[in-house]
Each structure stands twice: as C-alpha cells, then as structure tokens.
Amino acid sequence: MNTIRRRRVTRSTALISTLVLASALAACSSDAKGDVTTANPGGGASYVKQSQALLDMAAKQAITGPAQGIVPAADLKPWTPEDMPVPVAAGKKSVKVAVVTAFPAGFPVYAAALLKAIGAELGWQVQTFAAATPDPAGASAAMNQAILTKPDVIIAPAVPSVFIAQGLAQAKAKGIKTIDLHGDSVTGPGFDAYVPASEGVQKALLGAWAVAKSDGKANAVVAGSPPFADANAAAAIDYIKACTGCKVKGVEFSPDVFSDPTKTPASLASAISSADVDYVIFPNGSTPLQGALNGIKASRSKNAQLLVNSPGPPTVQYVRDGQTPMLAWVPPALMVLTAIDDVNRMMAGAAPLDEQDLRMPVSYWTKENAPKPELGAMTAAELQSADFLTPFEKAWGIQLKDVILGVTG
C-alpha cells in the first residue's frame, strides 16, 4: 500500500456531530437522475434543512469529503486529522525542487513562497520560475527554464496541464517528477502526482449557502473557465440544481476575464442580464474580485451576492466589509505540505499519495469571524478550525508553525 492511514480515534463529540449531520442529510434522498426527492417536491424544505445543517457543521467543525469531482452532500462529514494520510519521514539527502507558476498573484505566489520556506528547513534547494505572461506561452517558457536546471521535482501550483503539456512530457522523459498542486488527474493529465484543492467540497458549501439563505428559492449563476475545470464549477451547479425551487445557470469565460479585473465587469454583467439573479459563484477567491463586484453593480441584478472560495487577503477584506457574505476555504498550507510529502515519497522510490485518499478540511468565514486580511492571520485561523500541522511536524522532526505563519508572499 502506498498510503498509510492512522487508526481513526473514536471521539464522542465527533461521533455526535456525524450523527447530527447524517440525520439532516438523510432527510433528503436522490433518485436515479440526481433530482432530490422530498415529502414536498415543490417546496424542497428538507433540502433547505440539509443545506443549513451543512453550513452549521462547517462553521462548528471543518468538514471533508472526496478531494475531486462532484461531491454529494451525503458524502460530507466532520473532519479530523485522522482523515488525512500519515506523512512519511523526510529524506536525508538534499532535493532540488523547481516551482513553476503561471499567474503573478494569489495561491501560486503563496505556494511558491511556502515551498521555499519549508524547503529551507528540510535542506532542499527550491527555485521559482514565474511565467512572464499569464498564458500558455508564458507558462510553457517557465516550464522549459525549470527543466534546464535539471531538478528532481517540478511543482506547478494552479498551472493547467494544457499550458505545459509539452514540458510535462519532456520532464517525464528526463526522469523529473512532477506535481500538480491544485488540480486533479481528470482535469490535468500528465503529472506524476496530484494534490487537489477539494473544490467539490468548497463548491458544495457555496451551493448550500445559496439554497439555505434563499429558503430554497435561489437564482444563481456559476462562472467557470474550460482550462480551469479543477475549479469545479460543476459541483456548485449540481448542488443547487437539486433544490426544487432554485434556478442555476453555468457560464464559461476565457481565463483572462478572471485574471484581468478590467475585463470582468462587462462579461459578468452580460452573463447576469436577468434582473432576478441573486447569487453569483466565482471559481476562485484568490483572483482579482473587484471586477466581479463591479460587474454585478453594472448589471440588472445589482443586489446579487458574490460567493467564492479559496481566499486571498483582498477577498477576506471584502468579507469583513460585507461585500461578500461568506468565503469557503481549504488550508493552502496543507496542500503545500501534502505536496512536500509527495516529494519525500517519490524521492524514496515509493508511489505518491493517491489523490482519492486525500480528505482536506473545509470551512468558511463570514463577517463575524473573518480573520485579518493577512496570510499569517488567515493560516492561524485555519489552524484553529483544523490542526493539520502537527502530523507533519512529528513526521519530519521540525517545528513549522512559525515558518508557516511567517510566510507573507
């Protein structure tokens, strides 16, 4: 077996929480078409109750579910550290790691900085290769530069495999291991290892908010982009679609619409031209969101609320200011730690973690509990909800909390 799991510890509080959530979820069942069957199909009251139960549980204790694909509400459960694979010991030899980034802000920049900081603690050589332009040409050039340095491993945070397909093939031919840090094998073929961002669980929470807060009458628009299918817009659509009194529509934009806030307003305003749209779900909260907020203001649905996940500091500030009602998250530091664990495994000649075995903790913030819009404060708040750090410190024999909280890139 390439994944060693901790024996699950039975705790009365966790068991009670699981039973409470299971009871609420049992109130709804799905037929063969995926439509929710309730005692009152026209009202969908049980689905609203289920959605509120998910929100209550995630606010009290992080929840988890499959790391990839659409995640049915019935597959969600309270998270404990035992849900994640046990990390392996760090290797004794120095490892040469190249980090390839395609975008100049958000998760990729933070992941690169964190990899460098933790890598230094492990005695690694970590070098970042940033794309000169946020597009396939820029990402491909950065990947080629990384390959020329002959690293042991290339880690690509949020880089679509279609951007660097040729480079992935070259790396494999040269014996260089590759890790997709955010995507999964369905949306990003060609990598040796994958650390998905549990987008299905995060998008389920966004859908649950829309269903519960609208009392089962949400009219939502869910935005996505073909190269970034790992953002899993389909999971949000699937969740809301099961609400009998709700309406939901998916729209697709080119990647530059999300990365360039000057292009977002017109595209989004056109997509929500209906006057009764009340929720807009965006694929990622670490992208510039002011354009999305401006697009809503410029549309007929001026009062629509923006729902996002995977936050960055600016997005946390939007929550604190009340410009967005909630923000779902999975700890980006845990994703980076898991990628490092994959490096340790592969350098020891073992297989990397199976993405199907990953169960990341997912929760959300509102105006009432959002941390300061700083990366250190955000990570500290995530650690309060889910202690994901201790297993790695034990496995590697080093203290990492100050290192992680000190990364501000």
SEKESE-334256 format. One record per residue (C-alpha): x, y negated, z negated; residue number from 1; residue in one letter. Coordinates in nm, 3 decimals, padded with zeros to 5 digits. Each point is the difference from the previous one (the first is absolute). Example, Ala and Ser with C-alpha at 12.3 -4.5 7.8 and 13.67 -1.06 7.14 Angstrom:
SITE       c1       c2       c3  lumfi  drenti
SITE   01.230   00.450  -00.780      1       A
SITE   00.137  -00.344   00.066      2       S
//
This chain:
SITE       c1       c2       c3  lumfi  drenti
SITE   00.000   00.000   00.000      1       M
SITE   00.137  -00.344   00.087      2       N
SITE  -00.212  -00.179  -00.258      3       T
SITE   00.015   00.069  -00.371      4       I
SITE  -00.300  -00.112  -00.197      5       R
SITE  -00.028  -00.080  -00.366      6       R
SITE  -00.245   00.209  -00.199      7       R
SITE  -00.304  -00.217  -00.042      8       R
SITE  -00.055  -00.113  -00.357      9       V
SITE  -00.357   00.020  -00.125     10       T
SITE  -00.094  -00.319  -00.171     11       R
SITE  -00.346  -00.054  -00.141     12       S
SITE  -00.024  -00.358   00.126     13       T
SITE   00.103   00.094   00.352     14       A
SITE  -00.240   00.295  -00.001     15       L
SITE  -00.289  -00.214  -00.119     16       I
SITE   00.080  -00.261   00.265     17       S
SITE   00.007   00.268   00.268     18       T
SITE  -00.335   00.140  -00.110     19       L
SITE  -00.160  -00.345  -00.008     20       V
SITE   00.121  -00.076   00.352     21       L
SITE  -00.093   00.346   00.127     22       A
SITE  -00.350  -00.042  -00.142     23       S
SITE  -00.045  -00.330   00.183     24       A
SITE   00.138   00.141   00.323     25       L
SITE  -00.222   00.305  -00.025     26       A
SITE  -00.299  -00.231   00.026     27       A
SITE   00.077  -00.027   00.373     28       C
SITE   00.060   00.280   00.248     29       S
SITE   00.080  -00.004   00.369     30       S
SITE  -00.161   00.193   00.282     31       D
SITE   00.188   00.153   00.294     32       A
SITE   00.008  -00.334   00.182     33       K
SITE   00.158  -00.179  -00.293     34       G
SITE  -00.317  -00.198  -00.077     35       D
SITE  -00.086  -00.038  -00.365     36       V
SITE  -00.308   00.188  -00.117     37       T
SITE  -00.175  -00.154  -00.298     38       T
SITE  -00.334   00.032  -00.175     39       A
SITE  -00.090  -00.333   00.161     40       N
SITE   00.175  -00.008   00.341     41       P
SITE  -00.127  -00.349   00.078     42       G
SITE   00.135  -00.156  -00.318     43       G
SITE   00.327   00.185  -00.054     44       G
SITE  -00.012  -00.077  -00.374     45       A
SITE   00.213   00.302  -00.088     46       S
SITE   00.273  -00.107   00.242     47       Y
SITE   00.007  -00.346  -00.157     48       V
SITE   00.030   00.166  -00.340     49       K
SITE   00.282   00.221   00.128     50       Q
SITE   00.183  -00.303   00.140     51       S
SITE  -00.024  -00.189  -00.328     52       Q
SITE   00.124   00.310  -00.185     53       A
SITE   00.310   00.003   00.223     54       L
SITE   00.065  -00.368  -00.069     55       L
SITE  -00.047   00.047  -00.374     56       D
SITE   00.236   00.297  -00.007     57       M
SITE   00.270  -00.169   00.210     58       A
SITE  -00.017  -00.309  -00.224     59       A
SITE   00.039   00.210  -00.315     60       K
SITE   00.251   00.253   00.127     61       Q
SITE   00.166   00.026   00.343     62       A
SITE  -00.162   00.254   00.230     63       I
SITE   00.155   00.224   00.263     64       T
SITE  -00.081   00.219   00.295     65       G
SITE   00.155   00.140   00.321     66       P
SITE   00.280  -00.223   00.128     67       A
SITE  -00.111   00.002   00.363     68       Q
SITE  -00.317  -00.004   00.205     69       G
SITE  -00.354  -00.089  -00.095     70       I
SITE  -00.058   00.078  -00.367     71       V
SITE  -00.355   00.099  -00.103     72       P
SITE  -00.109  -00.153  -00.330     73       A
SITE  -00.040   00.348  -00.146     74       A
SITE   00.377   00.056   00.046     75       D
SITE   00.095  -00.293  -00.222     76       L
SITE   00.099   00.058  -00.363     77       K
SITE   00.178  -00.173  -00.289     78       P
SITE   00.378  -00.011   00.050     79       W
SITE   00.262   00.135  -00.239     80       T
SITE   00.379   00.021   00.055     81       P
SITE  -00.039   00.378   00.032     82       E
SITE  -00.181  -00.053   00.331     83       D
SITE   00.328  -00.095   00.170     84       M
SITE   00.279   00.250   00.080     85       P
SITE   00.288   00.011  -00.248     86       V
SITE   00.301  -00.192   00.143     87       P
SITE   00.323   00.194   00.054     88       V
SITE   00.335  -00.102  -00.148     89       A
SITE   00.202  -00.256   00.193     90       A
SITE   00.292   00.137   00.200     91       G
SITE   00.358  -00.063  -00.110     92       K
SITE   00.134  -00.120   00.334     93       K
SITE  -00.046  -00.344   00.150     94       S
SITE  -00.274  -00.026   00.258     95       V
SITE   00.000  -00.245   00.291     96       K
SITE  -00.349  -00.138   00.058     97       V
SITE  -00.119  -00.235   00.274     98       A
SITE  -00.329  -00.185  -00.050     99       V
SITE  -00.173  -00.113   00.319    100       V
SITE  -00.268  -00.269  -00.029    101       T
SITE  -00.223  -00.141   00.272    102       A
SITE  -00.173  -00.283  -00.186    103       F
SITE   00.155  -00.290  -00.193    104       P
SITE  -00.238  -00.008  -00.298    105       A
SITE  -00.208   00.209  -00.237    106       G
SITE   00.057   00.367  -00.081    107       F
SITE   00.291   00.064   00.244    108       P
SITE   00.213  -00.277  -00.152    109       V
SITE  -00.081   00.108  -00.356    110       Y
SITE   00.066   00.367   00.076    111       A
SITE   00.338  -00.082   00.156    112       A
SITE   00.102  -00.206  -00.303    113       A
SITE  -00.112   00.270  -00.242    114       L
SITE   00.180   00.274   00.195    115       L
SITE   00.319  -00.203  -00.017    116       K
SITE  -00.035  -00.068  -00.374    117       A
SITE  -00.076   00.360  -00.099    118       I
SITE   00.250   00.133   00.252    119       G
SITE   00.273  -00.199  -00.176    120       A
SITE  -00.091   00.173  -00.326    121       E
SITE   00.034   00.337   00.172    122       L
SITE   00.332  -00.087   00.168    123       G
SITE  -00.148  -00.019   00.349    124       W
SITE   00.098  -00.223   00.289    125       Q
SITE  -00.318  -00.173   00.118    126       V
SITE  -00.010  -00.236   00.299    127       Q
SITE  -00.308  -00.171   00.146    128       T
SITE  -00.057  -00.051   00.373    129       F
SITE  -00.278  -00.254   00.055    130       A
SITE  -00.170  -00.043   00.336    131       A
SITE   00.065  -00.338   00.161    132       A
SITE  -00.360  -00.003   00.123    133       T
SITE  -00.304   00.178  -00.156    134       P
SITE  -00.076   00.217   00.302    135       D
SITE   00.108   00.329   00.163    136       P
SITE   00.304  -00.158   00.168    137       A
SITE   00.125  -00.149  -00.326    138       G
SITE  -00.061   00.318  -00.202    139       A
SITE   00.166   00.217   00.266    140       S
SITE   00.310  -00.222   00.004    141       A
SITE   00.025   00.012  -00.381    142       A
SITE  -00.035   00.379   00.010    143       M
SITE   00.280   00.029   00.256    144       N
SITE   00.227  -00.217  -00.215    145       Q
SITE  -00.071   00.222  -00.299    146       A
SITE   00.085   00.317   00.194    147       I
SITE   00.337  -00.146   00.106    148       L
SITE   00.108  -00.018  -00.366    149       T
SITE  -00.041   00.381  -00.029    150       K
SITE  -00.209   00.008  -00.320    151       P
SITE  -00.111   00.316  -00.177    152       D
SITE  -00.359  -00.124  -00.013    153       V
SITE  -00.208  -00.272   00.164    154       I
SITE  -00.301  -00.128  -00.196    155       I
SITE  -00.259  -00.203   00.192    156       A
SITE  -00.249  -00.193  -00.219    157       P
SITE  -00.324  -00.058   00.194    158       A
SITE   00.158   00.043   00.345    159       V
SITE  -00.239   00.171   00.245    160       P
SITE   00.166   00.302   00.159    161       S
SITE  -00.112  -00.121   00.344    162       V
SITE   00.228  -00.301  -00.051    163       F
SITE   00.311   00.217  -00.052    164       I
SITE  -00.086   00.333   00.167    165       A
SITE   00.321   00.011   00.204    166       Q
SITE   00.210  -00.084  -00.305    167       G
SITE  -00.166   00.275  -00.203    168       L
SITE   00.090   00.253   00.268    169       A
SITE   00.361  -00.125   00.006    170       Q
SITE   00.025   00.018  -00.378    171       A
SITE  -00.124   00.359  -00.001    172       K
SITE   00.252   00.095   00.269    173       A
SITE   00.280  -00.147  -00.212    174       K
SITE  -00.111   00.173  -00.320    175       G
SITE  -00.118  -00.322  -00.167    176       I
SITE  -00.301   00.053  -00.226    177       K
SITE  -00.290  -00.245   00.029    178       T
SITE  -00.274  -00.103  -00.244    179       I
SITE  -00.323  -00.183   00.080    180       D
SITE  -00.069  -00.215  -00.305    181       L
SITE  -00.373  -00.081   00.027    182       H
SITE  -00.130   00.211   00.289    183       G
SITE  -00.091   00.366   00.034    184       D
SITE   00.070   00.276   00.250    185       S
SITE  -00.333  -00.048   00.178    186       V
SITE   00.058  -00.366   00.084    187       T
SITE   00.380   00.002   00.009    188       G
SITE   00.139   00.320   00.158    189       P
SITE   00.376   00.039   00.033    190       G
SITE   00.125  -00.056  -00.356    191       F
SITE   00.150   00.269  -00.224    192       D
SITE  -00.187  -00.116  -00.312    193       A
SITE  -00.304  -00.213  -00.081    194       Y
SITE  -00.109  -00.204  -00.299    195       V
SITE  -00.358  -00.112   00.078    196       P
SITE  -00.147  -00.298  -00.184    197       A
SITE  -00.321   00.178  -00.107    198       S
SITE  -00.189  -00.236   00.228    199       E
SITE  -00.303   00.232  -00.001    200       G
SITE  -00.039  -00.040  -00.376    201       V
SITE   00.060  -00.376   00.015    202       Q
SITE  -00.251  -00.045   00.281    203       K
SITE  -00.255   00.211  -00.191    204       A
SITE   00.026  -00.250  -00.286    205       L
SITE  -00.056  -00.290   00.239    206       L
SITE  -00.304   00.180   00.138    207       G
SITE  -00.127   00.075  -00.350    208       A
SITE   00.022  -00.369  -00.088    209       W
SITE  -00.202  -00.100   00.308    210       A
SITE  -00.267   00.263  -00.071    211       V
SITE  -00.029  -00.059  -00.375    212       A
SITE   00.014  -00.381  -00.002    213       K
SITE  -00.257  -00.027   00.281    214       S
SITE  -00.231   00.249  -00.174    215       D
SITE   00.021   00.223   00.304    216       G
SITE  -00.071  -00.271   00.258    217       K
SITE   00.350  -00.090   00.122    218       A
SITE   00.062  -00.117   00.356    219       N
SITE   00.372   00.049   00.051    220       A
SITE   00.256  -00.048   00.276    221       V
SITE   00.317   00.210  -00.031    222       V
SITE   00.306  -00.117   00.192    223       A
SITE   00.276   00.229   00.123    224       G
SITE   00.279   00.023   00.256    225       S
SITE   00.087   00.307   00.213    226       P
SITE   00.376   00.004  -00.076    227       P
SITE  -00.082  -00.009  -00.371    228       F
SITE  -00.247   00.284  -00.024    229       A
SITE   00.165   00.092  -00.332    230       D
SITE  -00.177  -00.304  -00.150    231       A
SITE  -00.304   00.228   00.031    232       N
SITE  -00.279  -00.240   00.088    233       A
SITE  -00.202   00.313   00.079    234       A
SITE  -00.008   00.092  -00.370    235       A
SITE  -00.175  -00.326  -00.092    236       A
SITE  -00.244   00.040   00.288    237       I
SITE  -00.075   00.359  -00.101    238       D
SITE  -00.070  -00.097  -00.361    239       Y
SITE  -00.235  -00.286   00.081    240       I
SITE  -00.168   00.194   00.281    241       K
SITE  -00.130   00.250  -00.257    242       A
SITE  -00.198  -00.279  -00.169    243       C
SITE  -00.351   00.027   00.145    244       T
SITE  -00.079  -00.369  -00.041    245       G
SITE   00.336  -00.132   00.123    246       C
SITE   00.135  -00.099   00.339    247       K
SITE   00.364   00.025   00.105    248       V
SITE   00.191  -00.074   00.319    249       K
SITE   00.365   00.064   00.085    250       G
SITE   00.201  -00.246   00.210    251       V
SITE   00.354   00.036   00.132    252       E
SITE   00.256  -00.274   00.048    253       F
SITE   00.351  -00.004   00.143    254       S
SITE   00.273   00.003  -00.269    255       P
SITE   00.095  -00.365   00.058    256       D
SITE  -00.347  -00.110  -00.113    257       V
SITE   00.081   00.128  -00.350    258       F
SITE   00.361  -00.121  -00.017    259       S
SITE  -00.062  -00.348   00.143    260       D
SITE  -00.253  -00.199  -00.210    261       P
SITE  -00.045  -00.250   00.284    262       T
SITE  -00.150   00.275   00.217    263       K
SITE  -00.225   00.156  -00.264    264       T
SITE  -00.278  -00.261  -00.041    265       P
SITE  -00.138   00.005   00.355    266       A
SITE   00.015   00.379   00.030    267       S
SITE  -00.168   00.059  -00.333    268       L
SITE  -00.262  -00.271   00.045    269       A
SITE  -00.101   00.163   00.327    270       S
SITE  -00.015   00.345  -00.162    271       A
SITE  -00.238  -00.120  -00.272    272       I
SITE  -00.219  -00.218   00.217    273       S
SITE  -00.308   00.148  -00.169    274       S
SITE  -00.133  -00.227  -00.274    275       A
SITE  -00.074   00.283  -00.244    276       D
SITE   00.349   00.154  -00.041    277       V
SITE   00.083  -00.008  -00.370    278       D
SITE   00.325   00.202  -00.021    279       Y
SITE   00.313   00.002   00.217    280       V
SITE   00.251   00.278  -00.071    281       I
SITE   00.354  -00.072   00.119    282       F
SITE   00.262   00.276   00.042    283       P
SITE   00.272  -00.132  -00.228    284       N
SITE   00.030  -00.270  -00.263    285       G
SITE   00.373  -00.053   00.045    286       S
SITE  -00.061  -00.161   00.339    287       T
SITE  -00.071  -00.377   00.019    288       P
SITE  -00.366  -00.031  -00.102    289       L
SITE  -00.058  -00.374   00.029    290       Q
SITE  -00.087   00.053   00.366    291       G
SITE  -00.266   00.255  -00.097    292       A
SITE  -00.150  -00.236  -00.257    293       L
SITE   00.000  -00.280   00.258    294       N
SITE  -00.165   00.233   00.252    295       G
SITE  -00.282   00.074  -00.244    296       I
SITE  -00.051  -00.372  -00.067    297       K
SITE  -00.014  -00.066   00.375    298       A
SITE  -00.260   00.270   00.062    299       S
SITE  -00.377   00.011  -00.042    300       R
SITE   00.056   00.226  -00.304    301       S
SITE   00.171  -00.270  -00.205    302       K
SITE  -00.082   00.171  -00.329    303       N
SITE   00.144   00.340   00.093    304       A
SITE   00.250   00.135  -00.253    305       Q
SITE   00.343   00.129   00.099    306       L
SITE   00.095   00.341  -00.145    307       L
SITE   00.359   00.126   00.030    308       V
SITE   00.245   00.248  -00.149    309       N
SITE   00.382   00.030  -00.028    310       S
SITE   00.058  -00.346  -00.148    311       P
SITE   00.280  -00.248   00.020    312       G
SITE   00.045  -00.302  -00.231    313       P
SITE  -00.202  -00.239   00.223    314       P
SITE  -00.294   00.241   00.000    315       T
SITE   00.010   00.029  -00.379    316       V
SITE  -00.023  -00.378  -00.014    317       Q
SITE  -00.308   00.013   00.223    318       Y
SITE  -00.162   00.235  -00.251    319       V
SITE   00.094  -00.223  -00.293    320       R
SITE  -00.150  -00.296   00.189    321       D
SITE  -00.319   00.192   00.080    322       G
SITE   00.054  -00.006   00.376    323       Q
SITE  -00.015   00.381   00.009    324       T
SITE  -00.205   00.193  -00.260    325       P
SITE   00.225   00.304  -00.041    326       M
SITE   00.329   00.149   00.111    327       L
SITE   00.066   00.376   00.014    328       A
SITE   00.354   00.124  -00.051    329       W
SITE   00.232   00.299  -00.005    330       V
SITE   00.338  -00.067  -00.168    331       P
SITE   00.248  -00.081   00.281    332       P
SITE   00.283   00.077  -00.243    333       A
SITE  -00.130   00.357  -00.035    334       L
SITE   00.001   00.038   00.378    335       M
SITE   00.365  -00.109   00.008    336       V
SITE   00.091   00.234  -00.286    337       L
SITE  -00.168   00.288   00.184    338       T
SITE   00.199  -00.079   00.315    339       A
SITE   00.320   00.010  -00.206    340       I
SITE  -00.109   00.336  -00.140    341       D
SITE  -00.039   00.120   00.360    342       D
SITE   00.356  -00.115   00.073    343       V
SITE   00.131   00.196  -00.298    344       N
SITE  -00.186   00.311   00.115    345       R
SITE   00.120  -00.018   00.358    346       M
SITE   00.361  -00.076  -00.097    347       M
SITE  -00.011   00.317  -00.214    348       A
SITE  -00.108   00.198   00.306    349       G
SITE  -00.360   00.040  -00.118    350       A
SITE  -00.320  -00.099   00.176    351       A
SITE  -00.149  -00.342  -00.077    352       P
SITE  -00.324  -00.032  -00.191    353       L
SITE  -00.310   00.105   00.187    354       D
SITE  -00.212  -00.311   00.044    355       E
SITE  -00.305   00.208  -00.091    356       Q
SITE   00.144   00.048  -00.350    357       D
SITE   00.020  -00.372  -00.077    358       L
SITE  -00.267  -00.145  -00.228    359       R
SITE   00.066  -00.370  -00.052    360       M
SITE  -00.177  -00.205  -00.271    361       P
SITE  -00.241  -00.258   00.140    362       V
SITE  -00.180  -00.282  -00.182    363       S
SITE  -00.103  -00.360   00.061    364       Y
SITE   00.016  -00.350  -00.144    365       W
SITE  -00.264  -00.272  -00.025    366       T
SITE   00.023  -00.364  -00.108    367       K
SITE  -00.034   00.114  -00.362    368       E
SITE   00.307   00.224  -00.010    369       N
SITE   00.221  -00.095   00.297    370       A
SITE   00.366  -00.042  -00.107    371       P
SITE   00.218  -00.296   00.083    372       K
SITE   00.067  -00.015   00.376    373       P
SITE   00.356   00.124  -00.044    374       E
SITE   00.136   00.340   00.101    375       L
SITE   00.140   00.074  -00.345    376       G
SITE  -00.328  -00.088  -00.172    377       A
SITE  -00.195   00.205   00.252    378       M
SITE   00.220   00.307  -00.054    379       T
SITE  -00.025  -00.040  -00.378    380       A
SITE  -00.380  -00.008   00.028    381       A
SITE   00.004   00.313   00.218    382       E
SITE   00.217   00.180  -00.255    383       L
SITE  -00.249  -00.087  -00.274    384       Q
SITE  -00.275   00.172   00.198    385       S
SITE   00.213   00.297   00.109    386       A
SITE   00.339   00.103  -00.141    387       D
SITE   00.156   00.129   00.320    388       F
SITE   00.357  -00.094  -00.093    389       L
SITE   00.091   00.231  -00.291    390       T
SITE   00.024   00.324   00.206    391       P
SITE   00.257  -00.159   00.233    392       F
SITE   00.208  -00.141  -00.285    393       E
SITE   00.011   00.343  -00.162    394       K
SITE   00.090   00.180   00.323    395       A
SITE   00.275  -00.246   00.096    396       W
SITE   00.131  -00.076  -00.349    397       G
SITE  -00.009  -00.378   00.044    398       I
SITE  -00.213  -00.288  -00.127    399       Q
SITE  -00.189  -00.160   00.287    400       L
SITE  -00.266  -00.225  -00.153    401       K
SITE   00.215  -00.313  -00.016    402       D
SITE   00.131   00.069   00.351    403       V
SITE  -00.349   00.030   00.146    404       I
SITE  -00.144  -00.295  -00.187    405       L
SITE   00.296  -00.210   00.110    406       G
SITE  -00.057   00.045   00.373    407       V
SITE  -00.160  -00.316   00.139    408       T
SITE   00.069   00.038   00.373    409       G
//
